[in-house]
Amino acid sequence: MNWAARRIGGRFHYGWLAAAVVFFVLLAAAGTRATPSVMMVPLEHEFGWSRATISLAISVNIALYGLMGPFAAAAMQRFGVRPTVLTALGMMAGGVALSSLMTATWQMVLVWGVMVGGATGVAALTLSATVVNRWFSERRGLVMGMLTASSATGQLVFLPMLAAVAEHHGWRPVVLIVAIAAAVVLPLVALFLPERPADLGLRPYGEPDGAPVAAAGPAQNPLKLAFGTLFSAARTRDFWLLFFSFFICGASTNGYVGTHLIAMCGDYGMSEVQGASLLAAMGVFDLFGTTLSGWLSDRFNSRLLLFWYYGLRGLSLLYLPHAFGIDFFGLPLFAMFYGLDWIATVPPTVRLTTDVYGKEAAPVVFGWVVAGHQLGAAFAAFGAGVLRASLGTYTIASMIAGGLCLVASVIVLRIHRSGAVRPLAASAA
């Protein structure tokens, strides 16, 4: 790895290469997380499983994806970023490949829900926050926006292709393609992802030349660090405002639209490829929207940015049931409007978390906030499936998701009103 640092030595800071490696890790994880939405209808046809049953496995996956966040951040501090990520990628690739043999619903819950959900929870937003805080003193918002946008890019790269494969060859080739994609990223992490800038004798990007080179702090027990940080943060109002606003964020994105949009399109006579292409188009817009959001979060008040993001997302979800009845502009307008706003909330939320709790504690605190995001997503994934199974339509689910976003737009205005940093003793050695 030092040879790579020497080769790029005067050209650009190595932090940009570390961020690029993480981008590909998140890209593979995003493709893995998007796969169940492509498999939903084929599994329904082959095994006769109900949509609510399949949604249960997806909701377990989403919940574990979020709950792993704080423990993954703590494990990265204790064991290192590279060993933790390599273990997760190996489990992800193995679990996805193993799912090609499943024939019962409990197997889907075990493999896709527990095994894959836990592995993707490591290759998640907490990984981005950890790497950004370690490698960058400037441009944090921009880099966080670019890494967050990898989720949208993962949809752009994987969904239309996977939907086409599922439509013509079934769902089993789909999971094998995704398993190979996860395995391909393993050598990139092994070769090009150092632990910290200090390992290469560097300072974080943008840090003044006179500043001391930061070194790793004393190792701590990951469970103690994760729960200690939670107990300290949970005593503050800002944590719960961040947690519940991100709960709504997850419910209105990954949980509802990310899980059910392809199936919803099928209710209106659209094919799986058309539904996946709509999600991919939203991914294109989100790539720009989230990157721009990172740039904006370096320059403007994050609370106000979140107010507009949640408010506009809520309006777009209230519009969604009507979009299918408008011939030409209906769904394209929704895809553009919602896509620009999809996960633009992440960079300002990371910025607020860092502003409130400090750079060292922020990754673990943000891990618990992401847990709220994914609990919201699990709630919406399962709840929307139940509503669709009982009512035969997704309209009520869209109304609920839109209304929750309008509530979140008010909640976020109360975050970090004091402007003071709250250091957490549990997160420092």
N, C-alpha and C positions, 0 to 999 in steps of 0.2 A: 504494500500500500504506500510505503514511503517513496518507492520509485515513481508511482503515479503523481504524488505530490511534487516530486522534483521535476517531472516532465512538464507540468502545467505551471510551475513556480512563478514566473513573472507575467504569465498571460492573464490569469484571473484567479480569484480566491477559491480555494478548494471547497469552501462551503457550498458553492454553486453546484459542484459535482456531487457532493453528499445529498443536496436537495434533489438533484436529478435521479439519483438511485432510489431515494424514498418515493419520488413520483412514480417510478415504475412498480415499486412494491404496492403502493396504494392503487395503481391502475389494475394490477392483477387481483387485488382484494375486491375492488369495485366490480370487476367482471364476475367474480365468484358470487358476490352478494346479489347481483342482478339476475343470476341464472335461474333461481326458483320461479321468478315471474314468467320466464319463457317456458318452464316445465309444467306450469299449473294446468293448462288445458290438455296437453298430451297425457299427463298422469291421470287426469280426470277421465279421459277417454279409454286408456288402457286398463286401468285397475278399477274404475268406477268409484274412486275416492271422491268425496264431496269437497266442494271448494272451502268449506269451513274447516275440514280436517287437514287439508293441505296448508291452509292459512295458519293452523296451530303450529305446524313444524316451522313455518317461516317466522312466526312470532317468537318462538323459542330461540331461533337463530338470531333474530334482531335483538332480543333482550340480552342474550349472552354477549353478543357483539358489543353492546354498550357497557354491560357490567364488568367485562374484562378490562375496560379502559384504565381505571385507576390502578389495578393490580399490574397491568402491563407497564404503566409508567413507573411504578415502584420497582418492578423487576428490571427495567432498563437501568435504573439507578444502582441497583444491587449487583446484577450480573452482567450488565452491559447491553447496549443497543443491538449490536450485531448478533451475539448468541441468542438473545430473546427473539429477534426477528427471524433468524434462520430456523429456529425451532417451530415458530408459528407457520412459516411457509411450508416446511416439511409436513406438518400436520394438515394444513389446508389442502395441499396437493394430494396427500394420501387419502384424506376423508372424501374429497370430491370423486376421486377415482373409485373408491370403495362403493360409493352410492350407485354406481352402474349395476350393482348386483342386487339392489333392494327390490323386494316384492311385497312388503307389508308397511303399513303406516307407521308402526313403532320404529321400523328401521329408518324411515325418513326423519322421524323426530330425533332419533339417536345420532345419525350421521350428519344430516344437514342442520338439525337444530343445535345439538350439543357440540359435536366435534368441529364442524366447519364454523359454527357461530363463535365458539371460543377462540379458534385460530384467527379468524378475520378481526376479532376484537383487539388483537395485538397490532395488526397492520391497519391502524385506524387513525383518527384525528389526534389521539394522544401521542402517537409516534411523530406526527407532524409538529405538534407543539413542542415536544422534547427536542427534536432536531433543530427547529427554528430558534428556540431559546438558547441552545448551545452554540450554534454556528453563526448567528446574526445578532448584531447590536443595532444595525440600521436595516431598513427595508423589511422588517419582520412581517408587517401587514401584507406587503406585496407577495413575499415568499409563501406565507400561509395561505393566501388566496390562490396562488398557483398550485400548491399541493392539494388544497381542498378541491380545486377544479378537476383534479385527476379522477374523482368519482364520476364527474360528468363525462370526462373523456373515456373512462372505462365503459360507460354505457354506449358512447358513440362508437367505440371500436368493437365491442362484443355483441350488443343486443341484436342489430339487424342480421349479422352473420349467424348468431346462435338461433334466432327465430327461423331463419331460412333452413338451417340444418335440421331443427326440430320438425319443421313442416314436411320436409321431404324424406328424412331418414330416422325420425324418432328422437326421443330425448336422451338415449344412452350415448350416442356420439357427442352430444352437447357436453355432457359432464367430462368426457375424456379430453375434449379440446380445452376445457377450462383447467383441468388438472395439469395438462402439459404447460399451459401458460403460467401457472403458479410455479411449476418446477423450473422454468427457464429463468426466473428472477433470482433463484438461489445463488448462482455464481456471481451475479452482480453485487449482491450484498456481501458475500464472502471476500471479494477482491477490492471493493471500492468504497466501503462504508466504515471509516474510522470511528472511534468512540467519541473523541472530543478534538477540538482544534489543538489543544495542548499536546496531544499525541504526535502531532506533526510539527510542533514548535510554532504554532500559529496562534493569533488572537482571533476572536470572532470578527466577522466582516463588519467594518465600520467602527470598530473599537479603536481609540487613539493609540498611537505607537508607544506612548509612555506608560500605558496601563499594564499591570502585571499579567502574565499568561495564566489563565485560570486552570486549575487542576481539579481532579475529581475529589469530591468530599468523602468522608468516611462512609463505608458501606453500612447499610441498615437492613433489617429484616423487611422484606417487601410487604408482608401482611401488616406488620406493625406500622410501617410508614403509611400505607394506604388507609388503614382505619384510623390511625392517629390524625392524619390530615383531615379525614372526613369529620371526626368528632370536633376538631378545632373549627373547621369551616362552617359546620352546621350550627354553630352558636351565633353566626352572623346572618343578618337579614339578606345581604347581597347574595349569599350563596343560594338561598331558596328562590330568590327572584331569577337568578341565572338558571337554576335547575328547572323551575316550572316553565319559564319561557322556552328553554331548549326542549322540554318535554313536548310542548306544542309544536315546535319546529320539527321534531322527529315524527310526530303523529301526522303532520300535514305533508311530509315529503316521503321519506323511505317507507313509512308504514302504510300510507294510503295510496298516493300516486305511484310510487315506485313499485309497490306490490300488486296493485289492482288495475292499473290503467290498461294494460294489454287485455286482461279479461273483460274490462269494461267496454273496450272497443269491440270485442267479440259480441257483446250484447246488442250492439248497433250494427251488426253485419260486417264488421271489418275483420280482415285476416290477422293472424298473429304477426306476420311480417309488417303489415301496415301499422299495427299497434306498436311494435318494437321500433319502427322507423320514426313514429311520433315521439317516443321517448328519446331516441337518438337525436332528433332535431332539438328537443329541449336540452339535451346534453351539450349541443353546440352553443346554444345561447347561454347556458350556465357556465361554460368554459370562459366566455367573455365576462359574464356578469359577476362571477365569483372573483376572478382576477381583478376586475375593476373595483370590486368591493374591498379587496385587500389594499389596493392603492388608496382608496378613499379613507380607509380606517387609519392610515398613517397621517391623514391630514384633517379629518373632521371628527366631530363628536360621535362616538360609537353609539350612544343611546339614541340619538336622532336618526342615525342610519338604520338601526334596528326597528325603530318606530315605523319608518317608511317601508322597510322590507316586509315586516309582518302584516302591515295594513294592506299593502298592494297584493301580497300573496292571498290574504283572506278574500279580497274582492275577486281575484282570478278563480278561486275555488267555488265561490258562489255563482260565478258565471259558467263553470264547467258543464253542468247538466244541460244548459241551453246551447252550448257550443256544437253539440252533435246535430242540432236541428237547423244550423245555419250552413248553407251549402258549401260555399268556397272559403269564406274567411273565418268560420267558426273555430275549428280545431287549430289551424295555423296561427290564429291570433292568440289562442290560449297557450300554445307551445312557446311562442315568442315571449309573451308577457310573463308566464309562470317560469319558463326556463331561465330568464335573466335573473330571477329572484330565488331559484330553487334552494341553493345552499349558500347564498350570499351572506347569510347570517353568521357563518362560522368565523371569518376574520374579525369582525367587531366583537363577537363574544369572547374570542381568545384574548383580544386586546383588553377588554374590560376585566377579564379574569386576572391577567397579568398586572393591570393597574391596581386592582384591589388587593391581591395577595402576594405580589412580588414575583420576580422571575424564577426563583428556585422552587417555590411551592406551586406555581401556576400549572405545570403539566399534570401533577397529581390531582389538584383541585379540578382542573378542566376534565380530567378523566371521570370524576364523579358527575360533573355536569353533562358529559357525553352519555353517561349511564342514564341520566334522565331523558336525554334525547332518544335513546334506543328503547327505553321503557315506553315512551310515548309512541314510538314507531311500532312496537309490539302490540300495544293497546289498539292502535288503529288498524294494523294488519289483520288481527283476529276479529276486532269489532266490525270492520267493514265487511269481512267475509260472512259473519253471522247475519248482519243486516241484509246483505245481498241474498243469502240463502233463505231468509224468512220473508223478505219483501219483494224479491225478484228484481230489484233495482238498486243502484248505488246513489240515488239522488239524496236521500236523507244523510248518508255518510258524507257527501260533498258539502251539504249545508252545515253539518256539525264541524267539519274540518275548517271551513271558512270562518265560522263564528269563533272558534278557538283562536285563530290567527288574529282576529280583531281584538280579542282579549289580551293576547300577548303584546300587541302594539302599545297597549297602555301600561302593562307590567314593566316593560323594559325602561320606561322613562324614570323609574324609581331606583335603578341600579347605580351604585357608586355616586350618590349625591354628595357625600362628604368630601370626596377627593383625596382621602387619606389612605395610605397603604396599610394593610392589616397583616403584619408578619405572623406566620403560624409556627409555633414552637415545635409541633409534631413533625413538620416537614424539614426541619433543619437538624443537622447532627448535633 
